[in-house]
Structure formats: C-alpha cells, structure tokens
C-alpha cells in the first residue's frame, strides 16, 4: 500500500490526538450550527451533527452543553465559515473549510501555508467544481438487510450504500443530510459517525515522494486553529 493510504490512517488518529484542539473545533461547529439554526438539536440537523462529533471525540456532555449555552449568550463569539480553494504541489486540488472570528488573520495564515509549502491559493470556484458535497453516515453491519435498508432510505435522499463485514457506509445528497439523519433516528438505527464531506470527482496518482510534499502542506494547514476540514484530489489507495 502507498504512502497516501498510510497517511489517511495516520491522519484519522492524529485528528483526535489533541483533545483540547478537537474540543475547540467542536465548540466552533456548535457555535456555527446554533447561529444558523437555533439551539434545539431536535430541529437543527447541523447541531445534531456537531453534538455527534463531540461525542465521537469523547467530549464530555457538560462541555457540549456549555458550548451550546455560550453560543446562545448575548456576548457569544461570532464565527463565520470561510472556504478556501487552491492547489497543493503536483497539481492536487484542495478545499479548506475554516471557521474564523477574524477573517483577515485566517486568510493571511492560509495563504502563507499554501505559498510556503509549494501550493497556491486560488479564487472562489477554482476547484470546488471538482468535488461533490455529501453526507456520510456509518452504521454497524450486523443484523442489517442491505436491500431492505436501501428501500427504506431512498426517500430520505440515499445516493449509495457500501458495506463490509463490520460496517455500512451510507451516502446521502448534501441537501438531504437532515432527512437522512432523521430517517435513521426514526428507524432506531444507531449511527457510529456522521459527517459532511466533499468527495472528489477524480483523483490523481502520485509517487511516494510527491505524496510527502502534499502531506507536509496539509499537516501544516491542519495545525491552524481556524482550519476544520481539508479535502483533496490525491489518490489515497
């Protein structure tokens, strides 16, 4: 297996390695969700997603509740979502999702990282068309009839099902994320994890040396507190 595949596994582990940083990012997700759709998770799919992310990261319930309270306070910090598009070395397209309370700072930091590590910051729309936004839900495969599940979830926006012995991955259209979330809850199906992702329409194969160049840029980008998610067109094997 190539270096890109190994990196994907390392990245998942590193993502949860620094709990303080993860909790901060989940807190920002909660703040954005509350600002967008209110503080009641029953009527706010995005807030339910943020809470799920917190639970997945072993964030204590008290921390989650406090984050919601802070987001509804009169003096709550005002975070905005910022989307950056550009290229890493070797023609790999990147989308960087960030949340910021100081847009000038975030833009300067992201531009610097692109430039320092052999990439280039693009303009709005320069690479976004290469990705499709989707909701991804993962559930246990044990005891699940795939054909029955597929029929049950079509009306909720199901796009695709993938499965192995242990897990089923459910792909839903981005705009159907809330409907799918609700459909799974109504059927009593426990969700191991859920997220909004940007899937590349095509990927590019790189040598191990070239992969290292891309990884270096991505890892530096991930160190920035404002950066939440990064999506790319590198073939991870």
N, C-alpha and C positions, 0 to 999 in steps of 0.2 A: 504494500500500500504506500502511496506517495506521501510527501511531507504535508500536502494540503489536507489530507484525511486526518493525519495525526494532529495537525493544528486545530481542526474542528473539535476534536475531543478535548484537547488542552484548553481551548477557549471556553468550552462549557464549564470545565472545572474552575478555571480562573474567574469566571463571571461571578461565582458565588464564594470565592475565596476571601474577599474583603467584605465582611458583613456590614461594617459601618457605611462603606460606599454604596453597597447594594441597597441598604435601608434608605439612604438619602435619595437614591434614584426612584425607589418605590414611592417615597413620600412625594416626590415631584409628579410622578404619574397620578397619584391620588389627587394632588392639587389641580392638575390639568383636568382630570375627569370631573371633579366637583365643579370647577369653573364652567365646564362645558354642559354638564347635565344634572347638576344638583347632588345633594349629599345622601340620597336614599339609593342604595345599591339595587333595590328591587326594580327601580325604574331607570337605572343608569347602567347599561351593559359595560361601558368602559370602566366605571368604578368597580364593578364586579371583577373585571379582568385585573385591575390594579391590585385589588384585595387578594385575588388568587395568586398573583405574582409575589405578593408579600408572604403569603402562606408557604408557597413553594420555596422561598428563601429562608424559611423558618423565622420570619419576623413575628415577634410576639403580638398577640391580639391587642394588648394595651397600646403598643406602638402604632398599630394600624388605626385604632380608634382615635388616638391623639392626632394622627396625621389628618384624619377627616375633620376633626374639630378645628385644627389650625387652618385648614383650607376654607372653613366657613366663617372664620373670625373676620371682624371688620378690618383688622390690620394685617390680613393674610398677605404673604408674599405673592407677587404677581408673576407667574411663569408663563412664558409663551413657547409654543412649539416652533422650532426652526428646522428647516430641511436643507441639507447641503448636497450638491451633486458634483461629481468630479471623477478624476481618474487616478488610480494608483499606478506604480510603474508597470510597464509591459502591457499597457492598454486595458487594464482591468477597471471596469466601471464601478464606482462606489456611490452609495447613498448613505448619508449620515443623518440620523434622526437625533435631534438635541432638544433639551428644554432649558430655557435661559431666562434669567431676570435682568440680564444686561447683554443685549444683542450685539453691541459693538465689541465687547470682550470676547464673546463666543465666536463671532465672525473672524476676529483677528487671530484667535488661537487656532481655529480650524484651518484657516488659510496658511498659517505658519507651518503647521504639521504637514499639510499637503506639499508645500514647497520644499521643506527641509528633507523630506524623505522620498523625493523623486516623483511626486504626483503633481496634480494641477487641479485647482478649484474651478469648476465650470459654472455656467449660468443656469438659471432655472429652466428645467425641461431638457437639459442637455443629455441626461442619461435616464431620467425617470421612465421614459417610454420603454426602456429595456426590461422593466420589472412589472410584475402584476401583484397588487395588494390582495392578500387573502388572510382569512382567519384559519388557524390551525389548532385543532383540539386532539389531545391524546388520551385514550382510554384503555383500560385493560381488555385484552382479547378473550380472556377466559369466559366461557359460557355465552358468548355473543354470536348470534346468527348473522353473518355478514349481509346476506340477501335481504333479510327482514329489516336490518338496521338501515340499509340503503334505501329501501322503500319508505321507511318511516321518516327519513331525513330529507328526502328530495324537496318537499315543500318548504323546508327551512333554509334552502339555499345550498344544499350539498353539491359540491363540484367533483369530488373524488374521494375514494377510500383506499388506503393502503394498510396492509397488515402483515404481521409475522406471528410467531407463536405467542408472544407476550403482549403485544401492543397493537392497537388500531389507531391509525392517524386519519383524522377527518379534515378535509379541506373544504372551506366554505368561501363564497364570494365575500369580499370585504364589506359590502353594504349589508350582507346577511349575517354578520357576526353576532349581533344581538339576538336575532331569530334562532340561530343555531344554538347559542348558549341557552336560550330559554327552552328550546325543544329537548335538549339533553337533560336539563333540570326537571322538566315535566315528566320525562320517562324514567327518572330516578337513576340516570347513568352518571356514575362518578367520573369526573374529569381529572386526570392526573396533572395536566397542564394545558394552558391555552395561551395563544399569543397572536398578535397581528404581525404579519411578515410581508416582505417584498421578495417574491420569487423571480429570479432572472429568466428571461425568455430563452437565453442561450448562455453557455459558459465557455470559458477559454482554458485550454490545457497549457500548463506551464512546467518548466523544468523545476527540480527541487531548489536550485539556486534562485530562480526567478520568484518562486513561491516565497522564499525567505524575504525577498525585497518587499513583497506585498504585505506579508505578515508584520514586518517591522513597522510599516506605516499604520496598519490597522491597530496594532497594540499600543502605539503612541497615542492614537486617536482615542482609544478606549480609556486611557488614563485620565483624560479630561473629564472633570466632574459634570460638565454640561452635556456630554455625549451619552445617549441612551442606547441606540441600536445602530449597527452598521451592516449593510447588505452589499454583496459584491458579485461579480460575474466570474470569479475564479472557480474552476472545476475542482471540487473537493474530493472526488473519487467515491 
